[in-house]
Amino acid sequence: MRHIMSPLDFSVEELDRMMDLAGDIEKHPDKYAHACDGKKIATLFYEPSTRTRLSFETAMLNLGGSVIGFASADSSSAAKGESVSDTIRVISCFADICAMRHPKEGAPLVASSVSSIPVINAGDGGHQHPTQTLTDLLTIRSLKGRLDHLTIGLCGDLKFGRTVHSLISALVRYTKVKFVLISPEELRLPSYIREDVLDANHVEYEEVIRLEEALPELDILYMTRVQKERFFNEDDYVRMKDFYILDKAKMELARPDMHVLHPLPRVNEISVEVDSDPRAAYFRQVQYGVYIRMALILTLLEVKVC
């Protein structure tokens, strides 16, 4: 039995096989429509989510399985004081696999240590969001045809953005990937990511403040929102939230084959006028998220489809 707490829980070879499986699911959905008949996924979401929770549920339904779970801590026994460990022990009696989102870093790891079913970390605080990373990797590979020899711009909240931290950790394992880190000083990438991940792996990167300066050299622009829920001070959030807005004028600075990704939800960091640009890939990214989560469920449940 395997769990996934981090994108590094899978080797590059395993990730490639999973993305190949996701690609086959995209091309032949009927082939997988009953792969998980009789199986249940429990979605245990202790904080709000739209895309991630519904993506997991859609993935299992597309595989012929069913869904149980809760969408907030208030609607679970956590409101009565039940621990994560006790919750997962109970859920293990009901479901075959579990996806957990929790505001506390390490909570899914605690759950996995006592669980008798596979546990998927669906986001823990500002720490990791491995299935969003799998989605991002599949999206980039599908759009660019590769995951190496790329210049990737990461823009916005690089301090608290768990999607950014996970993506960097995953991509440093591919050759000739360069990162352009675009953020205000207050939201810079944490030093432990710069030193322990980028520097330790001898990965090229540069830090800039102006988005316009970085756009012409990028293969991928990964936008993020400034996360109000991660700020302790309302004034700091208000000051930072409109620091970057990608609009049509800025897109004219970018390459014709650059693609824009965003883990969503967006607030106003990408103008709606960009949505009609063929380089805007963030809604296709959502669809890729369903395919890769289907592939992940099949992999963790060890379901083989001929």
Contacts in CASP RR format, 6 or more apart in sequence:
PFRMAT RR
TARGET T0000
AUTHOR 0000-0000-0000
METHOD contacts of the structure
MODEL  1
MRHIMSPLDFSVEELDRMMDLAGDIEKHPDKYAHACDGKKIATLFYEPST
RTRLSFETAMLNLGGSVIGFASADSSSAAKGESVSDTIRVISCFADICAM
RHPKEGAPLVASSVSSIPVINAGDGGHQHPTQTLTDLLTIRSLKGRLDHL
TIGLCGDLKFGRTVHSLISALVRYTKVKFVLISPEELRLPSYIREDVLDA
NHVEYEEVIRLEEALPELDILYMTRVQKERFFNEDDYVRMKDFYILDKAK
MELARPDMHVLHPLPRVNEISVEVDSDPRAAYFRQVQYGVYIRMALILTL
LEVKVC
1 116 0 8 1.000
1 117 0 8 1.000
1 118 0 8 1.000
2 9 0 8 1.000
2 118 0 8 1.000
2 300 0 8 1.000
3 9 0 8 1.000
3 108 0 8 1.000
3 112 0 8 1.000
3 115 0 8 1.000
3 118 0 8 1.000
3 119 0 8 1.000
3 120 0 8 1.000
3 121 0 8 1.000
3 300 0 8 1.000
4 10 0 8 1.000
4 118 0 8 1.000
4 119 0 8 1.000
4 120 0 8 1.000
4 121 0 8 1.000
4 130 0 8 1.000
4 131 0 8 1.000
4 296 0 8 1.000
4 300 0 8 1.000
5 106 0 8 1.000
5 108 0 8 1.000
5 109 0 8 1.000
5 112 0 8 1.000
5 119 0 8 1.000
5 121 0 8 1.000
5 128 0 8 1.000
5 130 0 8 1.000
6 121 0 8 1.000
6 128 0 8 1.000
6 130 0 8 1.000
6 166 0 8 1.000
6 169 0 8 1.000
7 15 0 8 1.000
7 128 0 8 1.000
7 130 0 8 1.000
7 133 0 8 1.000
7 134 0 8 1.000
7 137 0 8 1.000
7 166 0 8 1.000
7 169 0 8 1.000
7 170 0 8 1.000
8 169 0 8 1.000
8 170 0 8 1.000
9 130 0 8 1.000
10 18 0 8 1.000
12 173 0 8 1.000
12 174 0 8 1.000
15 134 0 8 1.000
15 137 0 8 1.000
15 170 0 8 1.000
18 134 0 8 1.000
18 292 0 8 1.000
18 295 0 8 1.000
18 296 0 8 1.000
18 299 0 8 1.000
19 134 0 8 1.000
19 137 0 8 1.000
19 138 0 8 1.000
19 141 0 8 1.000
19 292 0 8 1.000
19 295 0 8 1.000
21 295 0 8 1.000
21 298 0 8 1.000
21 299 0 8 1.000
22 138 0 8 1.000
22 288 0 8 1.000
22 291 0 8 1.000
22 292 0 8 1.000
22 294 0 8 1.000
22 295 0 8 1.000
23 138 0 8 1.000
23 142 0 8 1.000
23 291 0 8 1.000
23 295 0 8 1.000
24 31 0 8 1.000
25 31 0 8 1.000
25 32 0 8 1.000
25 291 0 8 1.000
25 294 0 8 1.000
25 295 0 8 1.000
26 291 0 8 1.000
29 62 0 8 1.000
31 305 0 8 1.000
32 62 0 8 1.000
32 63 0 8 1.000
32 294 0 8 1.000
32 298 0 8 1.000
32 305 0 8 1.000
33 62 0 8 1.000
33 63 0 8 1.000
33 64 0 8 1.000
34 63 0 8 1.000
34 64 0 8 1.000
35 63 0 8 1.000
35 64 0 8 1.000
35 298 0 8 1.000
35 303 0 8 1.000
35 305 0 8 1.000
36 60 0 8 1.000
36 63 0 8 1.000
36 64 0 8 1.000
36 65 0 8 1.000
36 297 0 8 1.000
36 298 0 8 1.000
36 301 0 8 1.000
36 303 0 8 1.000
37 64 0 8 1.000
37 65 0 8 1.000
38 64 0 8 1.000
38 65 0 8 1.000
38 66 0 8 1.000
39 60 0 8 1.000
39 63 0 8 1.000
39 64 0 8 1.000
39 65 0 8 1.000
39 66 0 8 1.000
39 96 0 8 1.000
39 97 0 8 1.000
39 301 0 8 1.000
39 303 0 8 1.000
40 60 0 8 1.000
40 65 0 8 1.000
40 66 0 8 1.000
40 67 0 8 1.000
40 68 0 8 1.000
40 94 0 8 1.000
40 95 0 8 1.000
40 96 0 8 1.000
40 97 0 8 1.000
41 56 0 8 1.000
41 57 0 8 1.000
41 59 0 8 1.000
41 60 0 8 1.000
41 65 0 8 1.000
41 66 0 8 1.000
41 67 0 8 1.000
41 68 0 8 1.000
41 95 0 8 1.000
41 96 0 8 1.000
41 97 0 8 1.000
41 98 0 8 1.000
41 99 0 8 1.000
41 297 0 8 1.000
42 67 0 8 1.000
42 68 0 8 1.000
42 69 0 8 1.000
42 91 0 8 1.000
42 94 0 8 1.000
42 95 0 8 1.000
42 97 0 8 1.000
42 98 0 8 1.000
42 99 0 8 1.000
43 53 0 8 1.000
43 56 0 8 1.000
43 57 0 8 1.000
43 67 0 8 1.000
43 68 0 8 1.000
43 69 0 8 1.000
43 70 0 8 1.000
43 71 0 8 1.000
43 98 0 8 1.000
43 99 0 8 1.000
43 122 0 8 1.000
44 69 0 8 1.000
44 70 0 8 1.000
44 76 0 8 1.000
44 87 0 8 1.000
44 88 0 8 1.000
44 91 0 8 1.000
44 98 0 8 1.000
44 99 0 8 1.000
44 100 0 8 1.000
44 101 0 8 1.000
45 52 0 8 1.000
45 53 0 8 1.000
45 69 0 8 1.000
45 70 0 8 1.000
45 71 0 8 1.000
45 72 0 8 1.000
45 100 0 8 1.000
45 101 0 8 1.000
45 122 0 8 1.000
46 72 0 8 1.000
46 73 0 8 1.000
46 76 0 8 1.000
46 78 0 8 1.000
46 100 0 8 1.000
46 101 0 8 1.000
46 102 0 8 1.000
46 103 0 8 1.000
46 107 0 8 1.000
47 72 0 8 1.000
47 73 0 8 1.000
47 101 0 8 1.000
47 102 0 8 1.000
47 103 0 8 1.000
47 229 0 8 1.000
48 71 0 8 1.000
48 72 0 8 1.000
49 71 0 8 1.000
49 101 0 8 1.000
49 122 0 8 1.000
50 265 0 8 1.000
51 264 0 8 1.000
51 265 0 8 1.000
51 286 0 8 1.000
52 99 0 8 1.000
52 101 0 8 1.000
52 122 0 8 1.000
52 123 0 8 1.000
52 129 0 8 1.000
52 131 0 8 1.000
52 132 0 8 1.000
53 71 0 8 1.000
53 99 0 8 1.000
53 101 0 8 1.000
53 122 0 8 1.000
55 286 0 8 1.000
55 289 0 8 1.000
55 290 0 8 1.000
55 293 0 8 1.000
56 67 0 8 1.000
56 99 0 8 1.000
56 120 0 8 1.000
56 122 0 8 1.000
56 131 0 8 1.000
56 293 0 8 1.000
57 67 0 8 1.000
58 290 0 8 1.000
59 289 0 8 1.000
59 290 0 8 1.000
59 293 0 8 1.000
59 294 0 8 1.000
59 296 0 8 1.000
59 297 0 8 1.000
60 66 0 8 1.000
60 67 0 8 1.000
60 297 0 8 1.000
61 67 0 8 1.000
62 290 0 8 1.000
62 294 0 8 1.000
63 294 0 8 1.000
63 297 0 8 1.000
63 298 0 8 1.000
68 94 0 8 1.000
68 95 0 8 1.000
69 91 0 8 1.000
70 76 0 8 1.000
73 79 0 8 1.000
76 82 0 8 1.000
76 87 0 8 1.000
77 87 0 8 1.000
78 84 0 8 1.000
78 87 0 8 1.000
84 100 0 8 1.000
84 102 0 8 1.000
84 107 0 8 1.000
84 110 0 8 1.000
84 111 0 8 1.000
85 110 0 8 1.000
85 111 0 8 1.000
85 113 0 8 1.000
85 114 0 8 1.000
87 111 0 8 1.000
88 98 0 8 1.000
88 100 0 8 1.000
88 111 0 8 1.000
88 112 0 8 1.000
88 114 0 8 1.000
88 115 0 8 1.000
88 119 0 8 1.000
89 114 0 8 1.000
89 115 0 8 1.000
89 116 0 8 1.000
91 98 0 8 1.000
91 117 0 8 1.000
92 98 0 8 1.000
92 115 0 8 1.000
92 116 0 8 1.000
92 117 0 8 1.000
95 117 0 8 1.000
96 117 0 8 1.000
96 301 0 8 1.000
97 117 0 8 1.000
97 118 0 8 1.000
97 120 0 8 1.000
97 297 0 8 1.000
97 300 0 8 1.000
97 301 0 8 1.000
98 111 0 8 1.000
98 115 0 8 1.000
98 117 0 8 1.000
98 118 0 8 1.000
98 119 0 8 1.000
98 120 0 8 1.000
99 119 0 8 1.000
99 120 0 8 1.000
99 122 0 8 1.000
99 131 0 8 1.000
100 107 0 8 1.000
100 108 0 8 1.000
100 111 0 8 1.000
100 119 0 8 1.000
100 120 0 8 1.000
100 121 0 8 1.000
100 122 0 8 1.000
100 123 0 8 1.000
101 122 0 8 1.000
101 123 0 8 1.000
101 124 0 8 1.000
102 108 0 8 1.000
102 123 0 8 1.000
102 124 0 8 1.000
102 125 0 8 1.000
103 124 0 8 1.000
103 125 0 8 1.000
104 124 0 8 1.000
104 125 0 8 1.000
105 124 0 8 1.000
105 125 0 8 1.000
105 126 0 8 1.000
105 127 0 8 1.000
106 124 0 8 1.000
106 127 0 8 1.000
107 124 0 8 1.000
108 119 0 8 1.000
108 120 0 8 1.000
108 121 0 8 1.000
108 122 0 8 1.000
108 123 0 8 1.000
108 124 0 8 1.000
109 121 0 8 1.000
109 124 0 8 1.000
111 119 0 8 1.000
112 119 0 8 1.000
118 300 0 8 1.000
118 301 0 8 1.000
120 130 0 8 1.000
120 131 0 8 1.000
120 296 0 8 1.000
120 300 0 8 1.000
121 128 0 8 1.000
121 129 0 8 1.000
121 130 0 8 1.000
121 131 0 8 1.000
122 129 0 8 1.000
122 131 0 8 1.000
123 129 0 8 1.000
123 130 0 8 1.000
123 132 0 8 1.000
123 162 0 8 1.000
124 162 0 8 1.000
125 162 0 8 1.000
126 160 0 8 1.000
126 161 0 8 1.000
126 162 0 8 1.000
126 165 0 8 1.000
126 230 0 8 1.000
127 162 0 8 1.000
127 165 0 8 1.000
128 162 0 8 1.000
128 165 0 8 1.000
128 166 0 8 1.000
129 162 0 8 1.000
129 163 0 8 1.000
129 166 0 8 1.000
129 263 0 8 1.000
130 166 0 8 1.000
131 289 0 8 1.000
131 292 0 8 1.000
131 293 0 8 1.000
131 296 0 8 1.000
132 162 0 8 1.000
132 163 0 8 1.000
132 166 0 8 1.000
132 167 0 8 1.000
132 263 0 8 1.000
133 163 0 8 1.000
133 166 0 8 1.000
133 167 0 8 1.000
133 169 0 8 1.000
133 170 0 8 1.000
134 289 0 8 1.000
134 292 0 8 1.000
134 293 0 8 1.000
134 296 0 8 1.000
135 285 0 8 1.000
135 288 0 8 1.000
135 289 0 8 1.000
135 292 0 8 1.000
135 293 0 8 1.000
136 163 0 8 1.000
136 167 0 8 1.000
136 170 0 8 1.000
136 222 0 8 1.000
136 261 0 8 1.000
136 263 0 8 1.000
136 285 0 8 1.000
137 147 0 8 1.000
137 167 0 8 1.000
137 170 0 8 1.000
137 171 0 8 1.000
137 292 0 8 1.000
138 288 0 8 1.000
138 289 0 8 1.000
138 291 0 8 1.000
138 292 0 8 1.000
139 261 0 8 1.000
139 281 0 8 1.000
139 284 0 8 1.000
139 285 0 8 1.000
139 288 0 8 1.000
139 289 0 8 1.000
140 147 0 8 1.000
140 150 0 8 1.000
140 152 0 8 1.000
140 220 0 8 1.000
140 259 0 8 1.000
140 261 0 8 1.000
141 147 0 8 1.000
142 288 0 8 1.000
143 220 0 8 1.000
143 259 0 8 1.000
143 281 0 8 1.000
143 284 0 8 1.000
144 150 0 8 1.000
144 219 0 8 1.000
144 220 0 8 1.000
144 259 0 8 1.000
147 171 0 8 1.000
147 174 0 8 1.000
147 177 0 8 1.000
148 174 0 8 1.000
148 175 0 8 1.000
148 176 0 8 1.000
148 177 0 8 1.000
149 175 0 8 1.000
149 176 0 8 1.000
149 177 0 8 1.000
150 174 0 8 1.000
150 176 0 8 1.000
150 177 0 8 1.000
150 178 0 8 1.000
150 219 0 8 1.000
150 220 0 8 1.000
151 177 0 8 1.000
151 178 0 8 1.000
151 179 0 8 1.000
151 180 0 8 1.000
151 217 0 8 1.000
151 218 0 8 1.000
151 219 0 8 1.000
151 220 0 8 1.000
152 171 0 8 1.000
152 177 0 8 1.000
152 178 0 8 1.000
152 179 0 8 1.000
152 180 0 8 1.000
152 218 0 8 1.000
152 219 0 8 1.000
152 220 0 8 1.000
152 221 0 8 1.000
152 222 0 8 1.000
153 179 0 8 1.000
153 180 0 8 1.000
153 181 0 8 1.000
153 182 0 8 1.000
153 214 0 8 1.000
153 218 0 8 1.000
153 220 0 8 1.000
153 221 0 8 1.000
153 222 0 8 1.000
154 164 0 8 1.000
154 167 0 8 1.000
154 168 0 8 1.000
154 179 0 8 1.000
154 180 0 8 1.000
154 181 0 8 1.000
154 182 0 8 1.000
154 183 0 8 1.000
154 189 0 8 1.000
154 222 0 8 1.000
154 224 0 8 1.000
155 182 0 8 1.000
155 183 0 8 1.000
155 211 0 8 1.000
155 214 0 8 1.000
155 221 0 8 1.000
155 222 0 8 1.000
155 223 0 8 1.000
155 224 0 8 1.000
155 244 0 8 1.000
155 246 0 8 1.000
156 182 0 8 1.000
156 183 0 8 1.000
156 184 0 8 1.000
156 187 0 8 1.000
156 223 0 8 1.000
156 224 0 8 1.000
156 225 0 8 1.000
156 226 0 8 1.000
156 243 0 8 1.000
156 244 0 8 1.000
156 269 0 8 1.000
157 164 0 8 1.000
157 183 0 8 1.000
157 187 0 8 1.000
157 224 0 8 1.000
157 225 0 8 1.000
157 226 0 8 1.000
157 227 0 8 1.000
157 230 0 8 1.000
157 240 0 8 1.000
158 164 0 8 1.000
158 181 0 8 1.000
158 182 0 8 1.000
158 183 0 8 1.000
158 187 0 8 1.000
158 188 0 8 1.000
158 189 0 8 1.000
158 224 0 8 1.000
159 183 0 8 1.000
159 186 0 8 1.000
159 187 0 8 1.000
159 188 0 8 1.000
159 189 0 8 1.000
159 190 0 8 1.000
160 187 0 8 1.000
160 227 0 8 1.000
160 230 0 8 1.000
161 224 0 8 1.000
161 227 0 8 1.000
161 230 0 8 1.000
163 224 0 8 1.000
163 263 0 8 1.000
164 189 0 8 1.000
164 222 0 8 1.000
164 224 0 8 1.000
165 190 0 8 1.000
165 193 0 8 1.000
167 222 0 8 1.000
168 179 0 8 1.000
168 189 0 8 1.000
168 193 0 8 1.000
168 197 0 8 1.000
168 198 0 8 1.000
169 193 0 8 1.000
169 197 0 8 1.000
171 177 0 8 1.000
171 179 0 8 1.000
172 197 0 8 1.000
172 198 0 8 1.000
172 201 0 8 1.000
172 203 0 8 1.000
173 201 0 8 1.000
177 203 0 8 1.000
178 203 0 8 1.000
178 204 0 8 1.000
178 205 0 8 1.000
179 198 0 8 1.000
179 203 0 8 1.000
179 204 0 8 1.000
179 205 0 8 1.000
179 206 0 8 1.000
180 205 0 8 1.000
180 206 0 8 1.000
180 208 0 8 1.000
180 214 0 8 1.000
180 217 0 8 1.000
180 218 0 8 1.000
181 188 0 8 1.000
181 189 0 8 1.000
181 205 0 8 1.000
181 206 0 8 1.000
181 207 0 8 1.000
181 208 0 8 1.000
182 207 0 8 1.000
182 208 0 8 1.000
182 209 0 8 1.000
182 210 0 8 1.000
182 211 0 8 1.000
182 214 0 8 1.000
182 244 0 8 1.000
183 189 0 8 1.000
183 207 0 8 1.000
183 209 0 8 1.000
184 209 0 8 1.000
184 240 0 8 1.000
184 243 0 8 1.000
185 209 0 8 1.000
186 236 0 8 1.000
186 240 0 8 1.000
187 226 0 8 1.000
187 240 0 8 1.000
187 243 0 8 1.000
188 207 0 8 1.000
189 207 0 8 1.000
194 205 0 8 1.000
197 203 0 8 1.000
198 205 0 8 1.000
208 214 0 8 1.000
211 244 0 8 1.000
211 246 0 8 1.000
211 250 0 8 1.000
212 250 0 8 1.000
212 253 0 8 1.000
215 221 0 8 1.000
215 250 0 8 1.000
215 253 0 8 1.000
215 254 0 8 1.000
215 258 0 8 1.000
216 253 0 8 1.000
216 254 0 8 1.000
216 255 0 8 1.000
218 254 0 8 1.000
218 255 0 8 1.000
218 258 0 8 1.000
219 255 0 8 1.000
219 257 0 8 1.000
219 258 0 8 1.000
219 259 0 8 1.000
220 258 0 8 1.000
220 259 0 8 1.000
220 261 0 8 1.000
221 246 0 8 1.000
221 254 0 8 1.000
221 258 0 8 1.000
221 259 0 8 1.000
221 260 0 8 1.000
221 261 0 8 1.000
222 261 0 8 1.000
222 262 0 8 1.000
223 244 0 8 1.000
223 246 0 8 1.000
223 260 0 8 1.000
223 261 0 8 1.000
223 262 0 8 1.000
223 266 0 8 1.000
223 269 0 8 1.000
223 270 0 8 1.000
223 282 0 8 1.000
224 262 0 8 1.000
224 263 0 8 1.000
224 269 0 8 1.000
225 241 0 8 1.000
225 262 0 8 1.000
225 265 0 8 1.000
225 266 0 8 1.000
225 267 0 8 1.000
225 269 0 8 1.000
226 237 0 8 1.000
226 240 0 8 1.000
226 241 0 8 1.000
226 243 0 8 1.000
226 267 0 8 1.000
226 269 0 8 1.000
228 237 0 8 1.000
228 241 0 8 1.000
231 237 0 8 1.000
231 240 0 8 1.000
241 267 0 8 1.000
241 268 0 8 1.000
242 268 0 8 1.000
244 269 0 8 1.000
245 268 0 8 1.000
245 269 0 8 1.000
245 270 0 8 1.000
245 271 0 8 1.000
246 260 0 8 1.000
246 269 0 8 1.000
246 270 0 8 1.000
246 271 0 8 1.000
246 274 0 8 1.000
247 271 0 8 1.000
247 273 0 8 1.000
247 274 0 8 1.000
248 271 0 8 1.000
248 273 0 8 1.000
248 274 0 8 1.000
248 277 0 8 1.000
251 260 0 8 1.000
251 274 0 8 1.000
251 277 0 8 1.000
251 279 0 8 1.000
254 279 0 8 1.000
256 279 0 8 1.000
257 279 0 8 1.000
258 279 0 8 1.000
259 279 0 8 1.000
259 280 0 8 1.000
259 281 0 8 1.000
260 270 0 8 1.000
260 274 0 8 1.000
260 277 0 8 1.000
260 279 0 8 1.000
260 280 0 8 1.000
260 281 0 8 1.000
260 282 0 8 1.000
261 281 0 8 1.000
261 282 0 8 1.000
261 285 0 8 1.000
262 269 0 8 1.000
262 270 0 8 1.000
262 282 0 8 1.000
262 285 0 8 1.000
263 285 0 8 1.000
264 282 0 8 1.000
264 285 0 8 1.000
264 286 0 8 1.000
266 282 0 8 1.000
270 280 0 8 1.000
270 282 0 8 1.000
274 280 0 8 1.000
275 283 0 8 1.000
297 303 0 8 1.000
298 305 0 8 1.000
END
